[in-house]
Amino acid sequence: MKTSAVILAGGQGRRMGGVNKALLTWGQETFLERLLQECRAWTDDIVIVGSTNESAGILKESLPDVRIVSDLYPGEGPMAGLHAGLSAVSGDIAWVLACDQPLASREAAALLLDRLSREPEAMAALPVLSGRPQPLHAVYRKDVARLADTLLQQGERRLSSLLSRVPWIPVEPATFLRNGIQPIFADDVDTPEDYARLETKAKRGEDLP
């Protein structure tokens, strides 16, 4: 079973003052550099999704060894990014993550993959953290792209709508903890306050708020 990875890098970072969140730093690395390290340890098939042809072109210049694609439905949010990424991967299953998750974990992705591989009828495996599914640090079968395409054509852009239509496996925090994985890997950075809070949690080794 071939695996792939998809990094969604098309957001405009409005709540971060228009900053490109992929270029925020974590330690000595940008978020994107750290995510690429995790993805390269997971697979050799990595796709980065930019929201427009212009943003995709900028990424191509700086990352010639990674495939860069743009949304096929521009302006339609994460659903469009998920669709574009899953449509482009060569693997049967893809780890999909957002560029604003500096603590994204390939170990967490491997655990999700293990759960998905045990359930041939399931189409995805998602962490459920603080009682909420995390669709942007999850593993999906490539075929989910077809349903995403159908929904986008109908004007539906909510990831929750996609999840309501496919069988998926929930993985709770206790499962990650039993496997030595602190469940802060899906924490994202939408605002400067999120950034400061995540840095504090990471320094303290905390798991969930």
C-alpha positions in Angstrom: 0.0 0.0 0.0 1.6 3.2 -1.2 1.2 6.3 1.0 1.4 10.0 0.2 1.2 13.3 2.1 -0.7 16.5 1.3 0.1 19.8 2.9 -2.5 22.5 2.5 -0.8 25.8 2.2 -3.4 28.0 0.5 -4.8 30.0 3.4 -4.4 33.8 3.4 -3.6 34.1 7.1 -6.1 37.0 7.7 -6.3 36.5 11.4 -2.5 36.5 11.5 -2.5 39.9 9.9 -2.0 38.5 6.4 1.1 36.6 7.3 1.8 33.5 5.3 1.5 30.9 8.1 3.7 28.4 6.3 6.6 30.8 6.8 6.1 31.3 10.6 9.0 29.9 12.6 9.2 27.1 15.1 12.6 27.1 16.6 15.1 27.5 13.8 12.7 26.3 11.1 9.7 27.6 9.3 6.4 25.7 9.8 6.7 24.4 6.2 10.3 23.2 6.7 9.3 21.2 9.8 6.2 19.7 8.1 8.3 18.7 5.1 10.7 16.9 7.4 7.9 14.9 8.9 6.4 14.2 5.5 9.7 13.1 3.9 10.1 10.6 6.8 6.6 9.3 6.0 6.6 9.1 2.2 8.4 10.1 -1.0 5.2 11.3 -2.6 4.5 14.8 -1.2 2.0 17.3 -2.7 1.6 20.9 -1.5 -1.6 22.7 -2.4 -1.5 26.4 -3.0 -4.8 28.2 -3.3 -4.0 29.9 -6.7 -1.7 29.3 -9.6 0.4 32.3 -8.4 1.0 30.9 -4.9 1.7 27.5 -6.4 4.2 29.0 -8.7 6.1 30.6 -5.8 6.3 27.3 -4.0 7.5 25.5 -7.1 10.5 27.8 -7.3 11.5 27.2 -3.8 10.7 23.5 -3.6 11.6 21.8 -6.9 11.6 18.3 -5.4 8.0 18.5 -4.2 4.9 18.5 -6.4 2.9 21.7 -6.1 -0.7 22.0 -7.3 -3.3 24.7 -7.0 -7.0 24.4 -6.0 -9.3 23.3 -8.8 -12.0 25.2 -7.0 -10.3 28.5 -6.0 -11.7 30.3 -3.0 -13.6 27.3 -1.7 -11.5 26.7 1.4 -10.0 23.6 2.9 -12.4 21.3 1.1 -11.0 22.5 -2.2 -7.5 22.0 -0.9 -8.3 18.4 0.2 -9.8 17.7 -3.2 -6.9 19.1 -5.1 -4.3 17.2 -2.9 -6.1 13.8 -3.0 -6.6 14.2 -6.7 -2.9 14.7 -7.3 -1.3 12.0 -5.0 -0.1 8.7 -6.4 -0.7 6.8 -3.2 -3.8 4.9 -2.2 -3.9 6.7 1.2 -2.7 10.2 2.0 -1.9 12.0 5.2 -3.5 15.4 4.9 -2.3 18.2 7.1 -2.4 22.0 7.3 0.6 24.3 7.0 -0.2 25.9 10.3 0.4 22.8 12.5 4.0 23.0 13.5 3.8 20.0 15.8 2.3 17.7 13.1 3.4 14.1 13.9 4.2 11.3 11.5 3.9 8.9 14.5 0.3 10.1 14.9 -0.2 9.7 11.2 1.2 6.1 11.3 -1.2 5.2 14.1 -4.1 6.6 12.1 -3.0 4.6 9.1 -2.8 1.5 11.2 -6.4 2.0 12.3 -7.6 2.7 8.7 -5.8 -0.4 7.3 -7.8 -2.6 9.7 -11.1 -1.3 8.3 -11.4 -1.8 4.6 -14.8 -0.2 4.4 -13.6 3.0 6.1 -12.5 5.9 4.0 -10.6 7.9 6.6 -9.2 7.9 10.1 -9.4 11.1 12.1 -8.1 12.2 15.6 -11.0 13.3 17.8 -9.4 15.8 20.2 -11.3 17.9 22.8 -14.4 16.1 21.4 -14.0 17.4 17.9 -12.8 15.5 14.8 -9.6 17.0 13.2 -10.0 16.6 9.4 -6.7 18.4 8.7 -4.4 16.0 10.5 -6.0 12.8 9.2 -5.5 10.0 6.7 -7.8 9.5 3.8 -8.2 7.1 1.0 -7.6 8.7 -2.4 -11.1 7.9 -3.5 -12.5 10.6 -1.1 -11.5 13.1 -3.8 -14.4 12.0 -5.9 -17.0 12.7 -3.3 -15.3 16.1 -2.5 -15.5 16.9 -6.2 -19.2 16.2 -6.2 -19.9 18.3 -3.2 -17.9 21.2 -4.5 -19.8 21.1 -7.7 -23.0 21.4 -5.6 -21.6 24.4 -3.9 -20.9 22.6 -0.6 -17.5 23.6 0.9 -17.8 22.3 4.5 -15.5 19.5 5.6 -18.1 18.5 8.1 -20.5 17.8 5.2 -17.9 15.5 3.6 -17.4 13.6 6.8 -21.1 13.1 7.2 -21.1 11.2 3.9 -18.1 8.9 4.4 -17.4 6.1 6.9 -14.5 7.2 9.1 -12.7 5.9 12.1 -12.4 8.2 15.2 -9.2 7.9 17.2 -9.4 9.4 20.7 -6.6 11.1 22.8 -6.2 8.1 25.1 -5.2 5.9 22.1 -2.4 8.4 21.2 -1.3 8.7 24.8 -1.0 4.9 25.1 1.3 5.0 22.1 3.5 7.7 23.6 2.1 10.5 21.4 1.1 13.8 23.0 -2.2 14.9 21.4 -1.1 18.4 20.6 0.0 17.5 17.1 -3.2 18.9 15.4 -3.1 22.2 17.2 -3.1 25.0 14.6 -2.1 28.6 14.6 -4.8 31.0 13.4 -4.0 34.0 15.5 -1.0 35.5 17.4 -2.7 34.3 20.6 -2.8 30.7 19.2 0.9 31.0 18.4 1.8 32.1 22.0 -0.5 29.5 23.6 1.0 26.6 21.5 4.5 27.6 22.4 3.6 27.6 26.1 2.0 24.2 25.8 4.9 22.7 24.0 7.4 24.0 26.5 5.4 22.6 29.4 4.8 19.3 27.6 1.0 19.6 28.0 -1.4 17.6 26.0 -4.8 19.2 25.7 -6.3 22.5 27.1 
